[in-house]
Amino acid sequence: MTQIEKAKELINTFAEGDVQKAQSLLAEGYIQHNLAYGTGREAFLDSVRYLASAPVKTTVNNIRAYEDHDKVFLHTVYNFAGAGEQAAFDIFRFDSEGKIAEHWDNLAALTGVSPSGHTQIDNGAAVEDLEKTEENRRLVKEFLYDVMQGNNPAKTPDYFEGDFYIQHNTGIADGLSGLGAALAALAKQNIQMIYTTVHQVLAQGNYVLAVSEGTFGGTPTSYYDLWRVENGKIAEHWDVMEPIADRESWRNTNGKF
């Protein structure tokens, strides 16, 4: 199996309850960064066992999947034991033996549609421009520094093709104008969206996922942003924002990032 196939097989064990398959895919020293779960392979297997025993079946719907060297990043909708649909980004790192050795994620409740009629997960398209992977990664890194971290906000229009920008955050309308209006509305409520640290920028072709840390309205927050790049400009955006749990509640000591 390819790395992407292995990652999909692993998340499907939540729905299938296949502990043996999960064990075959995971490295013994599996490192977990979801702070609600213990670390190690056995802790993952316990989660599979628990979901298999739940009265309501878990569902897993992978929307899109990408690969960047030893990492796979997935965009998926989960419904764990009937608790409600959640949009998620998962990142899996593979070791030299092809086992899944480490995992990071962000999850948030699946909501309605944006002011422009988009959902958090729609508009699936194949990966293009594989030869531009590093160019597109560099573009997003510069965008994060200049715009999201606020170092050169005047350069914001340089990253977009006029007002063309498809937005899947359901609280924001399409276009650079929609983004500006949403940020202005937050400012009126004295809510700031602050990006302090970029931890990972993964890319395949024209899709780039950034994992960042910051605050939203003063609450420590993990930001997972997926951008589609078109002709050297940022054209489309999906995201999952998740508050970072208080350290007292952590089930592992690996940290969110």
N, C-alpha and C positions, 0 to 999 in steps of 0.2 A: 504493500500500500504506500501511497505517497504520504507526505506529512499532513497535507490537508485532509486526506481520507482518514488518517489515524485520528486527527483532532475531531472530525465529525463523528467517527465511531465512538470516541470517548464520551462526548456530550450526549450521544444517543443512549448510552448506558443508563442515564437518568430515567429515560422512558421505558427502556427494556428491562431494567433490573438485572442486567447481565454482569455480575460481579467478576466472573472469570475473565470476560473480555476486558473489563477495566483493568484488572490486575496485569493482563498481558501487555497492555499499552503503556502502563506507568512505570517510571523508574522507582526503585525501592526508596530512594531518598527524596521523593517528590516534594517540592517546595511550594507551599500554598500562601498566596498573598490576599485572598479573600479573608478578611479579618473575622468573619462569622464562623469559620471552620478551622479545625485543627490542621496541622501540617503533617506531611508524610503520606505514603501510599495507603496505609490502613485507614486513615481518617477519611480519605476519599471513598474507599470501599464501604465504609460504614454509612456514608451518605447515600450511596447506591442502594444498600440494603434497606435503609430507612424508607426511601422513596418507594421501593418495591413493595414494602409492607403497608403503605398508606392506602386508605380506602378510595381515594381519588387518584387516578392515573396521571402521572406527570407527562406533559407534552413538550416536545422540542421541535422548533421550526427554524432551521438555519436559513438565513436570507442571503448572505454573501460570505465568501471566504477568500483570504489572500495569504501569500507566503513571502517572507523576507528572510532569506538565508535559513538560520536554525529556528525561526519563529513563524508561527501561523497565527493570524488574527481573524476572528470570526465575528459576524453580526447576526444575532440570533434572538428569537422570541421564545422565552420559557414560560411555562405555567407549572410551578412546582407543587404537586399534590393538591391542585385546585386552589392555590392561594391567590391566583390572579396573574394575568399576563404581564411579563416584564421584558422590556427591550434590554439587550445586553451586548457588550463587547467583551470577548475573551481573547487573551493572548496566551499561547502555549509555546514554551521553549523546549526543543528536543536536544537530547544529549548525543554523544558520538555513536551510540549504539542504536539510535533511532527510537529511543524511549522518550515519553513526555516527562520532562524533569522539573518544570516550573510553570506556574500559572498566575496570571493577573486578570482582574476583571472589573467592570462597572455595570451596575444594574439599576434600572428605574422603571416605575410602573408605565405600562403602555397607556397612552392617553388618546385624545381625539385627533382632530386635524388642525393644521396651521391655518392662519388667516387666508393663505393662498391655496388651501385645499390639499396639502401634503400630509402624509402620516410620518411617523418616526422611522419607517422602514421601507417605504416604496421607492420606485425608480431603480430597479435592479438592471445592471448592464455589465457586459463582459469587460474584463481588463483590456486596456489598450496601451500603446506606447511603452512597451517594456524597455525599449532602448533609452527612454527618458526617465527611468526610475530615479536615478540619483539627482537629476536636474529637478524633478518634481519634489523630491525630499528636501532639497536645498531651498526651493521656493517656499515650502511650508515652514521650514525652520526660520527663514527670514521674516515671514508673515507673523509667526508667533512672537518673534523678538520685537518687530516694529509695531505691530498692531495689538495683539492680545496682551503683551506685557507692557504696552504703552510707551515704548522707547522712542518711536517716531510716528505718532498717530497721523501726521499730515501725509504720510506715504500710503495711507489706506487705499485711496482710489487706484493706486498703481497695481494693486493685486487683483483687480476685477476688470471685466470687459463692460465698461459703462455701468448700467444698473442691473446687468444680468447676473443673477445669483439665485439658485434654487435652494430653498431653506427647508429643512425637515424638523427643526426645533418647532414644536407646535405652538409656541408662544410668540413666534416671530414671522412676519410676512416675508415674501421673496424680495430680492433685490438688496443692493447696498443701502437703499433708502429704508427698507424694512428693518434692517439691522440697526441703522441709526435711530430710527423711531423707537425701537424696543429699548435700546440703551438709554435714550432720553427719558423714556417712561420710568425706567428703573431709577434713574438719577433723581427724578421728582419724588420718589419714595425713599430717597436716601439709601438705596441698595446699590452696592458696587459689586461688579464681577471682576475679580482680580486674579490674574495668572502670575504666580511667583516663580515656579520652577517647571521646566520641561524635562520629563524623565525618559521618555522614549519617543522616537519618531520612526515609525515603520512604514515601508512603502513597497508597492508592487505596481509598476507601470504608472497609470494615471490616478491611482488611489493611495492616499497617505493618511495614516492614523497617528495622531499625537496623543500622548498620555501626559497630562499636566497636573500640577498641584497649585492650589490657591485658596481663595475664599469667595463665598457668595453671600452677600449680606452679613459678612462677619463670621460665617460658619465655615470651618475648614472643609474644603471640597476637592474631590477628584474629578477632573475633566477628561473625558475621552471624546476626541473630535475626529471624525473621518471626513476628509475632503476629496472631491474629484477635481482633478486639474484638466483643463482643456486649453490647448494652444498657449500654454504658459501663464494662464490666469486661473484663479480659483472660481469654479463654476457651480459647485454643489456641496452641501454640508449636511451631515448627520451627527448627532451627538448623544451621549449619555452622561449626565451629571449625577454624582452621588456624594452626599455628605460623608465625611470620614468619621467613623465611629470613635467615641471616646476610648482612650487607651485601656481604661478599666474593663471594658467589655470585650477586648480582643481575645480570640481563641488561639491565636498564634503570635509569635514575636517577630515575624518576618517583615512587618510593616506593609502598608498599602502599596508601596512602589518598589 
